[in-house]
Amino acid sequence: MKICFVVRSLFTQLPSYTTTHLAFEAHRRGHEVVYTTLNSFSCNDEMKVLATGISLEGLSISNRFDFLKALHSGIAQKKEVVLSDFDVVFLRYNPNESETEKEKGRNPSVEFGRLLKLQGVMVVNDPGGLTKAASKMYLSSFSSEIRAETLITRSPVKIKEFLKNLSKPAIIKPLHGFGGQDVFFIKNLKEININQIISSVSRNGYVMAQEYLPAVKKGDKRILLLNGYPIFVGKQPALYLRVSPRGDVRSNMHVGGRRKKAKLTVSDVKIIETIRPKLIADGLYFVGIDVVGTKLLEVNVFCPGGINNINELYGINVGRVVVQDLERRFRYRQSGLSLKTGSNKNQEWVLQ
C-alpha cells in the first residue's frame, strides 16, 4: 500500500506518538509511507491534491527512534506527491491544536479529504464523520443512558440554572477545548465566583456544563476502537486507565496523569455496542473513547492516541493490528469485493 500521514508539523513528531507507531509499523511491513503537512497542500485545475511529502521508501530502519531520525535529518526523500495516488490517507491533524485563535474551529484538511475520498482514497477518518464529530456535541447523538447529564450553551443564566437543578458537583469546560485546558470543578455554587468562571470558559465559544462523575477518582479509561469494535491483540484489548494527579480533576498525561492497566467491563461493552452503528455509519474507523465508570465521557476522532501507553503496559503491538486491518481492506478493494462489517477476526470479540 501507499500510505500518507497528514500531520501539523514533521519536526514535532515524537517516538511515543500514535502516528509514529502506525507509520513505522506500515514501513516495517513493506508499505510506502509518506509524511506531509497541511501547509504544503495545493489543488490544481484538474482537481488533483498535491503536497510536498517526505518519503521513507527504500530505507532499512529497525526501530521507531531511527525512523523519526530519518524523517527529521534529511536522509528521507523529499518529493512532490499526488495524494489521490495513495491507498490510505490518515488525517492526523487536530484543529483544536491550532496555533492561532483565527484557526480555531477550522480544519482545511477535511475539505481536501472530501475530494480525496471522491477520488477513491480511503481517508481515515472519513471527512464527513470528522465534520459531524468536530466537537463534544457529538456525544449528544448517543443515548442519555450511557453519557453524563450535560448542557451546552453560552448563556450564563442557563448554566447557573443547570448547576442549581443538578444539585451535585459538576464540571464546566469549553465545548471545543482540548488537553484539559479551562476545565473547572464546581463543588458548591455558594463557595465560588461562578460568573468569573463562566466568563473565562465562554470567552472563545460555547460552554459544556456536565455532571461530575465520582468514578473519575479511579481514573478514566481510554479504549481504542477499529470500525466500531475494540482492538484486540490476541486476547488483550487495547485500553488503559488514566488516573488524575492528587487534587486535579484532569487525567491528561501531560498534566501529570498516571497510566494503569485496565479491564474491559460489561458496561464498556454496552457503551461500545450502543455507539458502534453510528461510528460505522459516519465512517469513523479509528477512534478512541474515554469512559468513566459506566458513562461515555468523550469520543476522540481526529488524533486518537494511546498506542504507546498500551504497548508499554501490556508488551503488545497495537499498530500491527491496525495496519493488518488496512491491508485486509486494501485486498478487498483491489478484488472489487465488498467488505462485510464483522468479517474481521479482530471484530469477533468477547468480554474477557
N, C-alpha and C positions, 0 to 999 in steps of 0.2 A: 504494500500500500504506500501511497504518498500522503503523509500526514503533516498538516501545518498547525502550529500553535501561535495564536494571536495573543500577545502579552502587552502590558503597558510599557515596559522597558526591558531590554535584553540584559542590562547590566545590574538590575536589582534582583535578578533571579538567584535563588539560593538552593543548595542541595536538598534542603528539607521541604521545599515546595512540592505540592501535589503535582503541579505541572512538570517539574523536573523528573519526578518518579515516572509519570506516564510517558514523557518524551524519551527518557533513557531506556525504558523497557521496550518501547517501539523500535528504537535504534538497535538495541541489543538483539531483537528478534529479526533484524534484517530489513526493516522498513525504512523508506526515505523520510527523514524528519527535517522539517524546516521551521525555524522561528521567524516571526515577523512582528512588527508593531503597527498599530492603527495609524500612526503618523505617516507611515510610508505608503498607505493605500492610495490608489487612484483608479478612476473608471473612465475608459475611453469611449469613443462614439460607437464602437462595436459592443458596448456593454460588458467588456472584459474587465474584471477586477485585477489590477496589477499591484504588486508590492515588492519591496526590497527584502529579500529573505536571506537568512544565514543557514546554509545547508551543512549538515554533518555527514553527508553521504560519503562513503568510501573511507571514513576514519575508523580505525580499530580502537575502541575505548572500552575499558573493563569495569568502570565504576562511575557513579553519578558525579563525583567530585572532579574527575578528569573530564567528564562530559561537559560540565559547566566551564572548566578552564578552557576547553577548546572553543566553546561558544563565545567566551569573553576575550580570548587572547588574539584573535585574528587568524588562527590556524584554520578555522572553518571557512568554507567558501561563501562569499557574498555575491548574490546574483539577483537579477530581476525575475520574478516568478508570476505566472498567471494562476490565480487561486482556483479558477474553475477546472484546472488540470489536476487538482488534488482530489483524493477519495474522501478524506475527512479533514474538516477544519474545526479546531477547538477554539471557541471564543473565550479565552481565559483572560477576559478584560472586565474588571469590575467598575461600573460607573460610579459607585459610591466612594471610590478612592480617587476621584477627580482632584487634580492639583489646584484648580481654581474654583471659586464659587460659581462662576459663569457656566462651568462644565457640568455642575451637579444636576442629576436628573436626566442627563443626556447620554446616549450610548450609540455613537455612529456605527459601531461595529455591527449592531443589529440590522441596520439598513443594508450594509454590504452583505451581511449574512443572508438576508432575504433573497438578494439577487443570486448569490451562490447556490442557495437551495433550489431556485428555479432552474439553475443550470445543471442540476443533478448531483451536487455535492452534499454529502452528509455533514450537516452543520450541528455541532454539539456546543451548547444545547440549541434546540430549534428556535430561530429568531422570533417566531410568533409566540412561543411559550415564554421566552425571556421577557417579551413585552408585557404579557399578562402577569408575570410573577415579579415584575420590576420593583415592587415594594412589599412591605409586610402586610398590605391589604389583601394579598393573595390568600392569606390564611382564612379570611372571611368566607372564602368559597367552599370551605370544608365544614363538616358538621360541627355544631357547637359542643357536641358531646366530647370531642377529642381536643378541644383547644380552650385556653383560658378566656374568661369573660373580658370583653375588650370594647373600647370606644376609640374611634378615630375622628378627630375634629380639630378645628383651630379656635373653637370658641372656649374661652376661659370659663364662662358660665356653665357650659355643658360638662366640661372636665370636672369642675367642682361638684356639680350635681351627681355625676357618675361616682366620684370618690365618696360622697356622702351616702349615697344609696348602697354602695358596695359594703360599707361598714366593716371593712377589714383592710389590711395593708395592700398597697398597690405599687406598681412600677409606672413611671412616666418616662417616655423616651421619644426621640424623633422617628417619624414614620420611615424616613429614608436614611436613618442612621446606620452606622457600622462600627465594628471594633469596640463596642462598649462606650462610645462617646455620648455624653449628655444623658446618661441613664441615672434616674433618681428613684430612690426607695422612699415611699410615702407611708410612714407608720401611723401617724396621727395628725390630722389636719390642723389641730389646735397648736401643735408644737412647732410648726414650720411656717415660713413665708411662702405659701403656695403660689401667690401671684408672681413672685420673683422667679420661682422655678418654672412656671408655665411660660413666662416671658422668655426665659433662657432657652427652653426646649423648642418653642414655636417660632423662633426668630427666622428660621430658614424654611418653614413649611408646616405640614400637618403634624399633629401630636398623636401618639398612641398611648392611651391610658389602659392599663391591664391589671387584672387581679394578680397579687403576688402569690406565687405557688410555694408554700413552705418546703416542699420536697426539694427545692433548688439548693437547700443547705447540704444535701447529699450529693449535689452535682447535677449537671445537665449532660445528657447522653447524645453524642454525635453518631448517627448511623448513616452509612453510605449506601445509596441505592443505585441500581443499574436497571433502567427501564421499569422502574416501579417495584423492584424486588431488592431485598438486602443482598449485598455482595457477600458471597461465601468463598473462603479459601479453604478447600477441604470442608471440614465441619465448623470452622471458625468464622463467625460473622464479622464483617468489617465495622466495628463500633468501638467507642471508648467513652469514658466518663471524664468530664472536665469539672473540677472542684474549685470553687471560689476561694481566694485567699481570705483569711480571717478579717471580718469587718467590711467585706466588699460583696455586693450582690452580683457582680460581673464575674463570669468564669472564663473569659477570653484568655488564651495562653499568654498573650503579650502583656497582660496586666497582672500576671502572677498566678494565673490559674494552674492547678496541678492536674496531671493526667493519671487515670487509673483504669484498670481492666473493668469490663462490664459484661453483663449477660443480656441476651435478647429475651424479653419477657412477654407474657401473654398480652399485656396492654400495648407493648410495642407492636406486636403482630396486628392487633386490632387497628391501631393507627395506620400502619402501612397498608393493610387491606382496604381501609377506608379511602386513603388518598391515591392509591395506585391508578384507578381508572382515569382520574383527571390528569395525573402526571403523564401517563401514556398518551392520552388524547392531546395534550399540549406539547408533546414531543420533548419532554424534559427527561432526557436519557440518563445523565449523570448528575445526581442530586445528593445533597447532604441535609438530613433533617435533624433538628435539635429537639429532644424530648426531655421534659421534666416530670418525673412521677408518671402519671397516666395521661399527660397532656402534651400536645404538639406545640412547641414554642416558636419554631421558625423553619422555613423551607429555603435552603440555600441553593441557588440555581446558576449564578454567574461564575463564581470561582470556588465551588465546594472543595474544602480541604480536609485534611486529617489523615491522609495515607501514611505520612511519615510517622506520626504518633502510633497509629495502629500497627504498622510494620514492626516498629521497635518494641512495642508492648508484647506482641504475640510471636515475633520471629517469623512473619509471613510476608508475602509479596502480593499486595492488592493490585498494583499496577499490572501485573501479569494477567490477572483475571479480566481486567478492563480491556486490555489490548487483545486478548484472545477472543473476547466477545466481538470486538470490532472486526477482527479477522473473519469470524464466522459470518457477520453481516456482509462483509465485503464479498465473500464467496457466494452468498445468496444473490447479491446484486449482479455479480458477473454472470451467474447462471440464468438470471431473469426470473427466478422463482420468488414467491412471496415468503417473507419470514413470519411465521406464526408466533404470536405472543405466547410465551410459556414453553417454547421449544428449547430454550437454553437450559442446559443442565444446572447452571447457577440459579435458575429460577425454580427448580424443583426442590424447594426448601421446606424444611420443617423446623419447628421450635426445638432447639437442642436442650 
